[in-house]
């Protein structure tokens, strides 16, 4: 069986994980750890809130190992150039040759304002924020904007064979605005699915388990 076929079957299993007993979930995760994880999948637990509202603190996610021409809007795992021993999750906003700017919390790519609209969803980080739907190159995802305004950034041009990444929690993210663009070969793969979610306050959050990540 090919790696891609194994991945598709694994993702289908993870998608329905919320409907099966905890013991079966544990068995599935042990199988991942012992087998295909080292070849095509990586499992991570998110410790920060830089990717809120897409990923919450306590979410455990599956990253599909791949290498291709990264595209704007993809949510990726990568090794930050300033400390390659660590692993970060952020969204690709710019690719080679793109010009990136932020003006009063508004993202611009190649001098074009990136479309966004305000939603009615509440901010669940314990802070004051608003949730927006942003659309970049046909990909829609949500971002959180704090009550204040982040410092303006750019314009900065993405070097050849690099990507520029931002966190979805725009006012609380250590991303390319601070660490610089990321070499393409430091990107490890694409975030695919939340396979487990729990926190100290609410325990297991079954509503998030099996959720595909966009």
C-alpha positions as CSV (number, residue, x, y, z in Angstrom):
1,X,0.0,0.0,0.0
2,X,1.4,3.5,-0.9
3,X,2.0,6.1,1.7
4,X,-0.7,8.3,0.2
5,X,-3.3,5.5,0.5
6,X,-2.3,4.9,4.1
7,X,-2.6,8.6,4.9
8,X,-6.1,8.8,3.3
9,X,-7.3,5.8,5.3
10,X,-5.8,7.2,8.5
11,X,-7.4,10.6,8.0
12,X,-10.8,8.9,7.5
13,X,-10.3,7.0,10.8
14,X,-9.4,10.2,12.6
15,X,-12.4,12.0,11.2
16,X,-14.8,9.7,13.1
17,X,-12.6,9.3,16.2
18,X,-15.1,11.3,18.3
19,X,-17.6,8.5,18.0
20,X,-15.4,5.7,19.2
21,X,-14.3,4.7,22.7
22,X,-11.3,6.3,24.3
23,X,-9.5,2.9,24.4
24,X,-9.8,2.7,20.6
25,X,-8.4,6.2,20.2
26,X,-5.4,5.3,22.3
27,X,-4.8,2.1,20.3
28,X,-4.9,4.2,17.1
29,X,-2.4,6.7,18.4
30,X,-0.1,3.9,19.5
31,X,-0.3,2.5,16.0
32,X,0.6,5.9,14.5
33,X,3.6,6.3,16.9
34,X,4.9,2.8,16.2
35,X,4.4,2.8,12.4
36,X,3.6,5.3,9.7
37,X,4.2,8.4,11.8
38,X,7.9,8.3,11.2
39,X,7.4,8.0,7.4
40,X,4.5,10.2,6.4
41,X,2.8,11.6,9.6
42,X,4.0,13.7,12.5
43,X,1.9,14.3,15.7
44,X,2.2,17.5,17.7
45,X,0.5,19.1,20.7
46,X,0.0,22.8,20.5
47,X,1.3,24.7,23.5
48,X,0.7,28.3,22.4
49,X,-2.1,30.4,21.0
50,X,-0.4,31.8,17.9
51,X,-2.8,29.8,15.6
52,X,-6.0,30.6,17.4
53,X,-8.9,30.4,16.3
54,X,-7.8,27.7,13.9
55,X,-6.0,25.6,16.5
56,X,-6.5,25.9,20.3
57,X,-4.2,25.3,23.2
58,X,-4.4,21.6,24.0
59,X,-5.2,20.5,20.4
60,X,-3.1,17.6,19.1
61,X,-2.7,17.7,15.4
62,X,-1.4,15.5,12.6
63,X,1.0,16.9,10.1
64,X,1.4,15.2,6.7
65,X,5.1,15.1,5.7
66,X,5.5,16.4,2.2
67,X,7.6,18.7,0.1
68,X,6.2,20.7,-2.8
69,X,5.8,24.2,-4.0
70,X,4.2,25.8,-1.0
71,X,1.2,27.9,-1.7
72,X,-0.4,30.9,0.0
73,X,-3.0,30.0,2.6
74,X,-1.5,26.6,3.6
75,X,-1.1,25.8,7.3
76,X,2.4,24.3,7.7
77,X,4.8,22.9,10.3
78,X,8.4,24.1,10.1
79,X,11.7,24.5,11.8
80,X,12.3,28.2,12.6
81,X,15.7,29.3,11.2
82,X,16.7,30.9,14.5
83,X,16.3,27.6,16.4
84,X,15.9,24.5,14.1
85,X,15.5,22.2,17.1
86,X,12.0,23.7,17.6
87,X,8.8,23.2,15.6
88,X,6.3,26.0,14.8
89,X,2.9,26.0,13.1
90,X,2.0,29.0,11.0
91,X,0.2,29.9,7.8
92,X,2.0,30.6,4.5
93,X,1.1,34.2,3.4
94,X,3.8,34.8,0.9
95,X,6.1,32.8,-1.5
96,X,9.2,33.7,-3.4
97,X,9.0,37.2,-4.9
98,X,5.9,38.3,-3.0
99,X,5.8,41.7,-1.2
100,X,4.2,41.5,2.3
101,X,2.8,44.4,4.3
102,X,0.6,44.9,7.3
103,X,-1.1,48.3,7.8
104,X,-3.3,48.8,10.9
105,X,-3.9,45.1,11.1
106,X,-4.8,44.8,7.4
107,X,-2.8,42.3,5.4
108,X,-1.6,43.3,1.9
109,X,0.1,40.9,-0.5
110,X,1.7,42.4,-3.6
111,X,0.0,45.8,-2.8
112,X,-3.4,44.1,-2.9
113,X,-5.6,44.2,0.2
114,X,-6.4,40.6,1.3
115,X,-10.2,40.2,1.6
116,X,-11.6,39.7,5.0
117,X,-15.0,40.0,6.8
118,X,-16.0,40.2,10.4
119,X,-17.8,37.2,12.0
120,X,-20.1,37.0,15.0
121,X,-18.0,34.3,16.7
122,X,-16.8,35.2,20.2
123,X,-13.2,35.3,21.2
124,X,-12.4,32.4,23.5
125,X,-8.8,33.2,24.5
126,X,-9.7,35.1,27.6
127,X,-8.7,38.3,25.8
128,X,-10.6,40.9,23.9
129,X,-10.5,40.1,20.2
130,X,-12.7,39.8,17.1
131,X,-12.8,36.8,14.7
132,X,-12.5,37.5,11.0
133,X,-12.7,35.2,7.9
134,X,-9.8,36.0,5.6
135,X,-9.6,34.8,2.0
136,X,-6.2,34.4,0.2
137,X,-5.8,32.8,-3.2
138,X,-9.2,31.1,-2.8
139,X,-8.4,29.6,0.6
140,X,-10.7,30.8,3.5
141,X,-9.6,30.6,7.1
142,X,-10.2,32.5,10.3
143,X,-8.0,35.0,12.1
144,X,-8.2,36.7,15.5
145,X,-7.4,40.4,15.8
146,X,-6.9,41.9,19.3
147,X,-8.4,45.1,20.5
148,X,-5.2,47.0,19.8
149,X,-3.3,47.4,16.6
150,X,-0.1,45.5,15.9
151,X,2.9,47.5,14.6
152,X,2.9,48.0,10.9
153,X,5.2,45.8,8.9
154,X,6.9,46.0,5.6
155,X,6.8,46.2,2.7
156,X,9.2,43.2,2.6
157,X,10.0,41.0,-0.3
158,X,10.1,37.2,0.2
159,X,13.5,35.9,-1.0
160,X,13.8,33.1,-3.6
161,X,13.1,29.6,-2.1
162,X,11.6,31.0,1.1
163,X,8.1,31.4,2.4
164,X,6.6,34.2,4.7
165,X,4.4,32.9,7.5
166,X,2.0,34.5,9.9
167,X,0.0,33.2,12.9
168,X,-3.8,33.4,12.7
169,X,-3.7,35.1,16.0
170,X,-2.2,38.2,14.4
171,X,-1.6,40.2,17.6
172,X,0.0,37.3,19.5
173,X,2.3,35.3,17.2
174,X,6.1,34.9,16.8
175,X,6.2,34.5,13.1
176,X,8.1,35.9,10.0
177,X,7.5,39.5,11.2
178,X,10.0,38.7,13.9
179,X,12.0,35.7,12.9
180,X,12.2,36.3,9.1
181,X,11.1,34.3,6.1
182,X,11.5,30.5,6.3
183,X,13.6,28.5,3.8
184,X,11.4,26.1,1.8
185,X,13.5,23.1,2.9
186,X,12.7,24.0,6.6
187,X,9.0,23.4,6.0
188,X,8.2,19.9,7.1
189,X,4.6,19.4,6.0
190,X,0.9,20.4,6.0
191,X,-1.3,20.4,9.0
192,X,-4.2,18.2,8.3
193,X,-6.4,17.2,11.3
194,X,-7.0,17.6,15.0
195,X,-6.8,14.0,16.4
196,X,-7.2,14.9,20.1
197,X,-8.1,18.0,22.1
198,X,-8.2,18.6,25.9
199,X,-7.5,21.3,28.4
200,X,-7.3,21.7,32.2
201,X,-10.6,23.6,32.5
202,X,-12.9,21.5,30.3
203,X,-11.1,18.1,30.0
204,X,-11.6,16.4,26.6
205,X,-13.2,18.5,23.9
206,X,-14.9,16.0,21.7
207,X,-16.3,18.7,19.4
208,X,-12.8,19.4,18.1
209,X,-11.6,15.8,17.7
210,X,-11.5,14.7,14.1
211,X,-11.8,18.2,12.8
212,X,-10.0,18.9,9.5
213,X,-7.7,21.9,9.6
214,X,-7.9,24.6,6.9
